[in-house]
Amino acid sequence: MKTIGYGLCSPLCAYLLFLISDYDSFVAKFNLLIFMVYILLTSIGAKCIIVAVKLLDMYSCNVKGLNQ
């Protein structure tokens, strides 16, 4: 789940890095629709990361409970 989350977050980061690194094309090539799609993918990716951390926490609590 964490890997899927990182994968879904990466298009926005790559897009922003591309726009910031080439300032002249920042205004000319900025597409709001693509940006919104990347924001949606990033929010889904962040949700996947949060769920993965919660699952790992639940698993570690269960393992600790079995060992004691």
Secondary structure, 3 states (H helix, E strand, C coil): CHHHHHHHHHHHHHHHHHHHHCHHHHHHHCCHHHHHHHHHHHHHHHHHHHHHHHHHHHHHHHHHHHHC
